């Protein structure tokens, strides 16, 4: 988790408000969404998908926080992409969403 988080700022450079190339990517993505879904969704130009990484064993610190709904210890990874070219524009790594679930 630390290794992947450490590279985030070095590899993620998507800023459609300030970079012309990123603005063009944003507009291409909007056009793709509009052509393949309803026009009202045009401004939803990013897609998010999540997956889990199973851990070998229970973490030593706050291990119960990594226990997921499938009774495994895992990390959650959310990836944000541009749908027209599948370019990764952001990602987040954290504890499973089940941390707040009642036990």
Secondary structure, DSSP 8 states (H G I E B T S, - for coil): -HHHHHHHHHH----TTT-HHHHHHHHHHHHHHHHHS-GGGTT--EEEEEEEEE-SS--SSSGGGGB-TTSSBEEEEEEEEETTTTEEEEEEEEE-GGGGS--
